[in-house]
Each structure stands twice: as C-alpha cells, then as structure tokens.
Amino acid sequence: MNLASKRIMLTGGAGFLGSFVTEKLKAMPVPYQALCASDGQSPRL
C-alpha cells in the first residue's frame, strides 16, 4: 500500500489497538508527523 502521498489521522493511538496501528505506520518508509494530546486521565472501565 502506497501511503507516501496520503494524510492519515489516527485517533486513539495510545489505546490497545491504536498502539499496534501506530507502530505499523511508524515502520513504513514515509515521512510522518506526530501530535499527541491527552486529558491526563486514564481510561475508566
């Protein structure tokens, strides 16, 4: 899959599934920017 000319916005990148997707995207040979935001609270079950 060629993502070099695409923009991807991933929400929930620190969660269980999102962390796996984040690692896969970072391993691809394309430039990326990361912006992390948190409300400072842990998820509640």
Summary of the structure (lengths in Angstrom):
residues: 45
radius of gyration: 12.3
end to end distance: 35.5
largest distance: 38.0
contacts: 54
relative contact order: 0.18
helix: 27%
strand: 0%
